[in-house]
Amino acid sequence: MNFPDKSRRLRERIKLSLPVRIRCRESKDYEWVELSRLLDVTPFGARFTLAHATERGRLLHLTLPMPRQLRCFDHVEDQYRVWGLVRRVMPHQPAGGETAVAGTTLRLEVGVAFTGKHPPASYQNDPTTLYVTEALSPESNMWSLREDERPGNAGAARSQETRLQMAVNVLVEVFDEAGEISSSEQTVTENISRRGAAVWTTLEIERGRFVRLTNLDHGLSLIAAVRAHRKGPDGIPRLHLEFIDREWPLEGIE
């Protein structure tokens, strides 16, 4: 028998400012841990703020003192350890009507869907793999996953979007484990589109890491995921980037 009122109550967001430990493996050799607080939670997911860049489709590991009546497993454990798939990322609006200052420490609002006690085998092999949710399992009350087929994912087809072959003066900034800028480089793009760019670089950055790319002529800053780091036929290394928080405006560029 179905109980729609109960199901609806379970899905309602409960505002609980619980401490949460978030661990993310950005690449095979790089990970970070951040302590934050929940904004709200349901048995199926949660929302919190982050001082690290992330993107839709990434898996994060959460540890929190979840109320036992909201858990789907580990009801007797002190801490609830659960994997969450990032389904929403947006700039966090500071409290009190204040506005964020451009160029300051990153602060994002992130929503995740709980996917279970263990990650998929493909994540163990490659933590940069992106996923999408398929359905909420009636047995476990957890979201099932499949690998995302969009361009940029491991094994997915490359985007066919046209890129303009042009040099734009940019600043590439790399985030460290604390979400602060650890290194930067002024360089130019080899090509660019609304969704991504190839940038000449001397920086050693693995696929899966995140950077901030700033147009030095206009001041526009975007967060980008590193999809590849490779040398071209001329022997010069390039970063292949996908913009994840917004599109690069091409109006007026020929």
N, C-alpha and C positions, 0 to 999 in steps of 0.2 A: 504494500500500500504506500502511496506517495503522500508526503506531508509538505505541500508547497509553502505553507507559512514558515515551517521550521527551516526549509531549505533557503528561503529568502532571508531569514534572520542570520543564518550561518554565513551568507555571502555579504552581509552588510559589514562595512568597514568599522572596526572598533578602534577608537583613538587611544592608543597605549604608548606612552613614551618609554618603552623598554630599551635597555642597552642591547646593542647587537654588534657582534664581531663579524666583519665581512672579509673573506679571503678570495683573492682573484689571481689566477695564473694568466697573465697577459700573453706569455709565450712559454716555450718549453723551459727556458732558463731564467725567467723573470716573474716574480709574483710580489704582491703587496697585501698587507693586512691593515684594515682601518676599523676603528671603534666609532660607532655612531649611535643614533637612537631612532627608534621607529617613529613614524608619523601616524600610521595606522596599520591594522593587520586583520586578516581573516584566516580561517583554517587553510585557505588555498593560496595565500600570497601575502605580501607585505609591501610597505612603502617607507622609504627612508632617504636621507641625504648622504651624498658622497663628496669627498674632496679629491676623488680620482676620476679620470675619464673612463667611461665604459660605453658600450653600445648595445642596441637591441639585438638579441640573439645570443649574448654571452651567458655562460653559467658562472654563478657566484656561490660560494659556500657560506652559509649563515650559522652562527651559534648564538642562541638567545634564551633567556628564561621564559619561554613561552608558557602561558597558562595551560594547564593540562587538559582542560575541557576543549581547547582549540587545537590540540595536537592530533595528528593522524597515526603516530607511532611514538615509541620511547616515552610512554606516559609516566614511568617511574623515575626517569633520569632527571637530574637537576637542570641540565641544559638540553635544549632542543637543537639538534644538528641536522640541518636540512639544506638541500641544494635548491637554488632559485634561478629561474631563467629570466633575464632582463627583457621586459616587454615594453617598457616605457622609460625614456630618458628626456628630461627637460631642464632648463636652467632653474635653479632654486631661487625663489623670490624671498629676499630677507624680510624678517618680521618688522613690524612697526612702520611700514610704508617706505622703508629705505630702499634705495636702488643700488644694484651691484655696480662696482667700479670696474671698467674695462681694464684688463691686464692684471687684475689681482688674482688671488688664489681661486682656483676653480671650485665651484659648488653646484652640484647637480641634485635633482630630485629623481629618484629611481624607483620604479615599480617592478617587482618580480613575482613570478608564478612558481609556487613550490612544486618540485618535480620528483622528490623522493630522498631516500637516505643515501643513495649511491649515484654517481654520474654514469652516463653511457660509456661503453668501452671505447667509442671513437674519441671521447674527450680525453681519456687516459692516454691515447696515442697522440692526440694533437689538441691541446687546450685552446687553440685559436678557433676551433670548429664552431660554427654558428648553428643555432637550432630554432625551430618554431614549435609551438604547442599544437597538438592534434586534438585531443579530447581529454576531459576529466574522467579518470577511471572511477567507476562506481565501487570497485573493490577497495581501492586504496585512498580515494579522494585526492589523488595526486595527478598532475598534468602529465600526459605522455608526450614524448618528443619525437621529432624526426629532424634529420639534417636539413638545413636551409639550402635551397637551390639557387639563391640569388648570387649574382657575380660578387666575388670577393671571398666567398667561402672556400674552404679546402676542397678541391676537386670540381668546383662549379665552373661553368663556362664564363669566359671573360666578357665584360660588358662591351656591347657594340656601339655605345654612345660615341659620337664623333668628338675628338679632342682637337683643339686649336694648337698648332705648332707655334708657340710664341713664348718669349722670355718675359716673365713677370717677376719683379723684385720682391722677394719674400724673406721672412724670418721664420726658421724652423726652431721650435722650442720643445725640448724633451722633458717629460715629467719623471720625477724620482719616486721612491717608495712612499714618501709622505705627501705626494701630489704637488710638490713644488717643482719649479724649473731647475733642472740640474745641469743642462747644457743647451747651447743654442748656436745657430749658424745663419749668417746672411748668405743667400744664394739666389738662384733664378730657376724658374720652371723650364722644363723642356717642352712640355705640352700641358694643356689644362682644359677641363670641361666643367659643367655645372656640378658634377658629382665627384670629380677626382682630379689628380694631377700627377705628373712625373717630375721629380725635382733632383737636380744634381746635388750631390752631398759628399762630405767626408765623414759624416757621422756613422757610427756602427750601431744600427738599430734593427732588431729582429722583427720578422713578420709577426703581427699581432699586437705590437706596442702601439701607444697613442702619442700623438704630438699635437702641438698647436701651430697652425700655419697662419701668418699674418702678412697681408699685402702691405708692403712698406710705402707704396704710393698713396693708398687710400685708407689704411688703418684697419681694414676689415680683418677679423680673426675668426678662424674656424677650427674645430677639433677634427682631427683626421686619424683613421686607423691605417697602420702600415700594412699593406697587402703583400709587398715584396720589396726586397733589397737585393739588387743585382747590378752587375756591370753590363754596359752596352757594348756594341761592336768596337767602340773607340776606347774601351778599357776604363771609362769613367763610371763610378758607381752612381746609381739612381735609387731614390725612394719612390715607390709607387703607392700613392695615397688615395684613400676614399674618404670623402667628407661625411661625417656622421651626424652633425647637429644642424646643418642647413646646407643649402646649395650655394655655389660660387656664382655671383651675378655676372652674366656675360653681356648684358645690355650695353651697347656702345662699343664693344670690342670687335674688331674685324680681323 
